[in-house]
């Protein structure tokens, strides 16, 4: 163990730490601080991890040495999830995970493209969209249909309302533990409305006993019947999926369309692949292995712009990291954004180069946590596979039919307020380019 008991950090670290510098430019600050080492002191309470090995150590030991004390809505449970709640959550997530895995997706994933095509057609009719709200609407519907079947009631609209009501600070770093109560009350009211709509739709599916394998609601209803999960557990996992999925997927797709507009030669390669492999039909989950360039574009987008750019844990048990003692109550942050731009693991780390993901046979293997847009360990993203598949299918569907270009004269802002997104991105939608046209 190091003879100095705290890791190094930028000047000004201490009780109030680097808060002001961080607030001025959050991502710039995080990239700058990594020069101090693999474990950096942000302030007395918060350390930042800058290596895949330490990231793995922290994320793998979540639920034991480390805990998640803030839920997806930014609401902070005092002392973290109680252990019986945690056990219930882990059981529910493992059941829902079965519906979101490869075989579940093979069974139910083919509706994704039809929904994406329908939305894209309405964008084309409008000619121009605000990318984030339009893609959030699409993502909310994709995940709602996948979890609940084609009948989604008020769910997509309620998810959007819940997002508006969400507390600031879903992305961590020191924030007051409690925010003013009117906002919290609204959040809980909107949350209750969504919960009761999900509950109604679950009941409806059970009554109809529709035969559509892979729909997450059916798996959860069956698990409730076998007493493997409580009804509250089933509802909470669907609500969590809806909420965790729509904003992240939408932000990632917004970055992707912006990147393709900025890199026409890559867009042309995606288009050529889509034409060759699909010949005008809509993609299905079975086409994925052949949409190699499209998938590489998705991965490269998630590398450069991971929507969840900072993951936070609270220390529960005394431990050590990089030889420094870590005490209960302290917090540790891992930034996918920083790890994804580490020149030790990526050539030209700031360049958009989808080819780095194609034919990696000659490349040095990446350390496990050098690419982690979906987190890792026991609380890794439940929708990592679904999210990737939905992005590939939506990209192939939209790019195969339309041309999306940034509205001239507009510049999106690089926003880290909640998740990392190109705020204010406006896209013009026209018919797809003719052969040979750029
Ligand atoms: C591009 C899209 C997505 C990205 C980048 C993403 C990223 C992440 C990350 C990084 C985490 C871990 C947070 C942490 O460690 O603190 C997470 C958690 C989660 N994600 Fe995703 N996600 C995406 C899409 C989805 C989708 C489509 C679903 C559902 C179908 C989903 C469901 C969840 C759930 C339920 C959790 C919480 C897991 C838990 O706490 O046990 N996500 N996501």
Boltz pocket constraint, residues with backbone or C-beta under 6 A from the ligand:
constraints:
  - pocket:
      binder: B
      contacts: [[A, 68], [A, 93], [A, 100], [A, 143], [A, 237], [A, 240], [A, 241], [A, 242], [A, 244], [A, 245], [A, 246], [A, 248], [A, 249], [A, 252], [A, 306], [A, 307], [A, 308], [A, 311], [A, 312], [A, 372], [A, 373], [A, 374], [A, 375], [A, 376], [A, 378], [A, 379], [A, 380], [A, 381], [A, 382], [A, 383], [A, 384], [A, 386], [A, 387], [A, 388]]
      max_distance: 6.0
